[in-house]
C-alpha cells in the first residue's frame, strides 16, 4: 500500500475536514459569546453547519468502511471482477472500454437481483467508468443484500 493509496487520501481529507469542523465550531462559540442578536444568530447557524458536517463525515466514513469490508469479503471468496478497464496516460479509465463491460455485469444483476456480489461488481464497473452516482447506488444495494 503506497503513499497514494485511497486510504491515505481519505485519512488526510478526514483530518482536514475534522479540523475545519472544529474551527467552525470555535467561531460559532465566539459569535454566540458576543451577546448581540446578530452574533448569536450567526453563531447558531455556524454551529448547525458544524454539526451537519460532522454527521456527514461520520456517515461517509461508515459507508466507506462497510464497502471496504464487503470488497474484502468478495476478494476472499475469489469473486472480484477479473476484467480490467484500461486507463489513459492521465490515469483515467477508458470510458469506451468500461462501457463494453456493462452489459455483462448488468445481465448478472438482472439474472440474480438479490445477489450482493453481482451488485458489488456492477458498482466496481460503474466506478471504473467514472459514474460515481450509479456506483454508489449499486454499492448501497450490495450492502442491503449482503445483510
PADO-727489 format. One line per field, with one value per residue (C-alpha): residue number from 1; residue in one letter; x, y, z. Coordinates in Angstrom, 1 decimal, always signed. Example, Ala and Ser with C-alpha at 12.3 -4.5 7.8 and 13.67 -1.06 7.14 Angstrom:
n (1, 2)
res (A, S)
east (+12.3, +13.7)
north (-4.5, -1.1)
up (+7.8, +7.1)
! end
This chain:
n (1, 2, 3, 4, 5, 6, 7, 8, 9, 10, 11, 12, 13, 14, 15, 16, 17, 18, 19, 20, 21, 22, 23, 24, 25, 26, 27, 28, 29, 30, 31, 32, 33, 34, 35, 36, 37, 38, 39, 40, 41, 42, 43, 44, 45, 46, 47, 48, 49, 50, 51, 52, 53, 54, 55, 56, 57, 58, 59, 60, 61, 62, 63, 64, 65, 66, 67, 68, 69, 70, 71, 72, 73, 74, 75, 76, 77, 78, 79, 80, 81, 82, 83, 84, 85, 86, 87, 88, 89, 90, 91, 92, 93, 94, 95, 96, 97, 98, 99, 100, 101, 102, 103, 104, 105, 106, 107, 108, 109, 110, 111, 112, 113, 114, 115, 116, 117, 118, 119, 120, 121, 122, 123, 124, 125, 126, 127, 128, 129, 130, 131, 132, 133, 134, 135, 136, 137, 138, 139, 140, 141, 142, 143, 144, 145, 146, 147)
res (X, X, X, X, X, X, X, X, X, X, X, X, X, X, X, X, X, X, X, X, X, X, X, X, X, X, X, X, X, X, X, X, X, X, X, X, X, X, X, X, X, X, X, X, X, X, X, X, X, X, X, X, X, X, X, X, X, X, X, X, X, X, X, X, X, X, X, X, X, X, X, X, X, X, X, X, X, X, X, X, X, X, X, X, X, X, X, X, X, X, X, X, X, X, X, X, X, X, X, X, X, X, X, X, X, X, X, X, X, X, X, X, X, X, X, X, X, X, X, X, X, X, X, X, X, X, X, X, X, X, X, X, X, X, X, X, X, X, X, X, X, X, X, X, X, X, X)
east (+0.0, +1.7, +1.5, -1.0, -3.5, -7.1, -6.9, -4.3, -6.2, -9.3, -7.5, -5.9, -9.3, -10.9, -8.4, -8.7, -12.5, -12.4, -10.1, -12.4, -15.4, -13.6, -12.6, -16.2, -17.4, -15.0, -16.1, -19.7, -18.9, -17.1, -20.1, -22.6, -20.4, -20.8, -24.3, -25.5, -28.6, -26.9, -23.8, -25.9, -27.8, -24.6, -23.1, -26.1, -26.0, -22.3, -22.9, -25.6, -23.3, -20.6, -23.0, -24.2, -20.6, -19.7, -22.7, -22.0, -18.3, -19.3, -21.9, -19.3, -16.7, -19.1, -20.2, -16.6, -15.7, -18.7, -17.9, -14.2, -15.2, -17.6, -14.9, -12.5, -15.1, -15.7, -11.9, -11.6, -14.3, -12.4, -15.3, -13.8, -14.2, -11.4, -11.9, -9.6, -10.6, -7.7, -6.6, -5.4, -2.0, -3.7, -4.7, -8.4, -10.3, -11.2, -14.9, -15.5, -13.8, -15.8, -19.0, -18.3, -18.2, -21.6, -23.9, -22.1, -22.4, -25.9, -27.1, -25.6, -27.6, -30.8, -30.3, -29.8, -31.2, -30.8, -27.1, -25.0, -21.9, -23.4, -24.4, -20.9, -19.3, -21.6, -20.7, -17.0, -17.6, -19.6, -16.8, -14.2, -16.3, -16.4, -20.1, -19.9, -23.6, -24.6, -21.5, -22.7, -26.3, -25.1, -22.8, -25.7, -27.8, -25.0, -24.8, -28.6, -28.5, -25.3, -27.1)
north (+0.0, +3.1, +6.7, +7.3, +4.7, +5.7, +5.0, +7.7, +10.2, +9.5, +9.8, +13.1, +14.5, +13.3, +15.0, +18.3, +18.2, +17.5, +20.4, +22.6, +21.5, +22.3, +25.7, +26.5, +25.3, +27.7, +30.6, +29.7, +29.9, +33.2, +34.7, +33.5, +34.9, +38.4, +38.6, +40.5, +39.2, +39.0, +37.4, +34.8, +34.1, +33.7, +31.5, +29.2, +28.9, +28.1, +25.5, +23.9, +23.8, +22.2, +19.5, +18.7, +18.5, +16.1, +14.0, +13.8, +12.9, +10.0, +8.7, +8.8, +7.1, +4.4, +3.8, +3.6, +1.1, -1.1, -1.1, -1.9, -4.9, -6.1, -5.8, -7.8, -10.4, -10.7, -10.9, -13.7, -15.6, -15.1, -13.2, -9.9, -8.8, -10.2, -7.6, -4.7, -1.4, +0.1, +3.6, +6.5, +8.1, +10.5, +7.6, +8.0, +4.9, +4.5, +5.0, +3.2, +0.1, +0.3, +0.7, -2.6, -4.4, -3.0, -5.5, -8.5, -7.1, -5.7, -9.0, -10.7, -8.3, -8.9, -12.7, -12.5, -9.2, -10.3, -11.3, -8.7, -9.9, -9.1, -5.6, -5.0, -6.0, -3.7, -0.9, -1.5, -1.2, +1.9, +3.4, +2.4, +4.3, +7.4, +7.2, +7.8, +8.3, +4.9, +3.2, +4.4, +3.3, -0.2, -0.4, +0.6, -2.1, -4.6, -3.6, -4.1, -7.6, -8.6, -8.4)
up (+0.0, -1.2, -0.1, -2.9, -1.8, -1.3, +2.4, +3.0, +0.8, +2.8, +6.1, +5.1, +4.0, +7.2, +9.3, +7.3, +7.4, +11.2, +11.7, +9.7, +11.7, +15.0, +13.7, +12.6, +16.0, +17.7, +15.6, +16.5, +20.2, +19.6, +17.8, +20.4, +23.2, +21.8, +23.2, +20.2, +18.5, +15.1, +16.6, +18.3, +15.1, +13.1, +15.9, +15.9, +12.1, +12.2, +14.9, +12.8, +9.9, +12.0, +13.3, +9.8, +8.6, +11.4, +10.8, +7.0, +7.7, +10.0, +7.5, +4.6, +6.7, +7.8, +4.2, +3.1, +5.8, +5.0, +1.3, +2.1, +4.3, +1.6, -1.1, +1.2, +1.7, -2.1, -2.6, -0.1, -1.9, -5.2, -6.8, -7.6, -11.3, -13.4, -16.1, -16.0, -17.6, -19.5, -18.4, -20.4, -19.9, -17.5, -15.3, -16.0, -17.1, -20.8, -20.8, -24.1, -22.7, -19.4, -21.4, -23.2, -19.8, -18.7, -20.5, -18.9, -15.3, -15.8, -17.1, -14.0, -11.8, -13.8, -13.6, -9.8, -8.4, -4.8, -5.2, -3.4, -5.3, -8.7, -7.4, -6.0, -9.3, -11.2, -8.8, -9.5, -13.2, -12.8, -10.7, -13.3, -15.9, -13.7, -13.0, -9.2, -8.7, -10.1, -8.5, -5.0, -5.7, -6.8, -3.7, -1.4, -3.0, -2.5, +1.2, +1.6, +0.1, +1.9, +5.3)
! end
